[in-house]
Amino acid sequence: MIQLTRLNNARLAVNCDLIKYVEEAPDTVLTLLNGEKLVVRETTEQVIERVRDFRRSVLIAGPGTASPSLTRANPAVDEAPVTQEGPQRG
């Protein structure tokens, strides 16, 4: 998620995966995938940079840094040995 500022200076966090496009007309307007529009103080370039920074931070964090409960639906799988063929069941 990225933090942006509404025109009334209220802060909001936006899931950047839901942004369809960003335009300046003259204010910066984010259009989300569901059609909702958000007007923010940041420029298009600033929004793009924040999305890049967020995605870069996710890539740098890499796999295995999230909570196991968020990465696995079945915690028992974490206990099973894993081989090239997949988890071994005993």
C-alpha positions in Angstrom: 0.0 0.0 0.0 1.1 3.5 -0.6 0.3 6.6 1.4 -1.2 9.6 -0.4 -2.9 12.9 0.6 -6.4 14.0 -0.3 -6.9 17.7 -1.3 -8.2 18.4 2.2 -4.8 17.1 3.6 -6.3 13.9 4.9 -3.9 11.0 4.6 -5.0 7.7 3.0 -3.4 4.4 2.1 -4.2 3.0 -1.3 -3.6 -0.6 -2.5 -1.5 0.1 -5.5 -2.5 -3.1 -7.2 -6.0 -1.6 -7.6 -4.9 1.5 -9.5 -6.0 1.3 -13.1 -4.4 4.6 -14.2 -3.3 8.0 -12.9 -3.9 11.3 -14.7 -3.4 15.0 -14.1 -6.4 17.2 -15.1 -5.1 19.5 -13.5 -5.4 17.7 -10.1 -4.0 14.2 -9.9 -6.8 11.6 -10.3 -6.4 7.9 -9.6 -8.9 5.7 -11.2 -9.2 2.3 -9.4 -10.2 -1.0 -11.1 -13.7 -0.7 -9.6 -14.2 2.7 -11.2 -13.8 4.7 -8.0 -11.8 7.9 -8.5 -9.5 9.5 -5.9 -8.2 13.0 -6.2 -4.8 13.5 -4.5 -2.2 16.2 -3.9 0.7 14.2 -5.2 1.8 14.5 -8.8 1.6 11.6 -11.2 5.3 11.2 -11.0 5.2 11.1 -7.2 2.5 8.4 -7.3 4.5 6.3 -9.8 7.6 6.7 -7.6 5.7 5.5 -4.5 4.3 2.5 -6.4 7.9 1.7 -7.5 9.3 2.1 -4.0 6.5 -0.1 -2.6 7.1 -2.9 -5.2 10.8 -2.6 -4.8 10.4 -3.1 -1.0 8.3 -6.2 -1.6 10.9 -7.7 -4.0 13.8 -6.9 -1.6 11.9 -8.6 1.3 11.6 -11.7 -0.8 9.9 -15.0 0.0 9.7 -16.3 3.5 9.4 -12.9 5.2 5.6 -12.9 5.6 3.9 -14.6 8.5 3.5 -18.3 7.9 -0.2 -18.0 8.6 -0.4 -15.6 5.6 1.6 -17.7 3.2 0.1 -21.2 3.9 -3.5 -22.1 4.2 -2.6 -25.4 5.8 0.0 -25.0 8.6 0.6 -28.8 8.6 2.4 -28.4 5.2 5.1 -26.4 6.9 6.0 -29.4 9.1 6.3 -31.9 6.2 9.7 -32.3 4.6 9.9 -30.8 1.1 11.7 -32.4 -1.8 11.8 -31.8 -5.6 8.6 -33.7 -5.9 6.8 -31.6 -3.2 5.9 -32.2 0.4 6.2 -35.8 1.7 3.3 -37.2 3.6 3.9 -39.9 6.2 
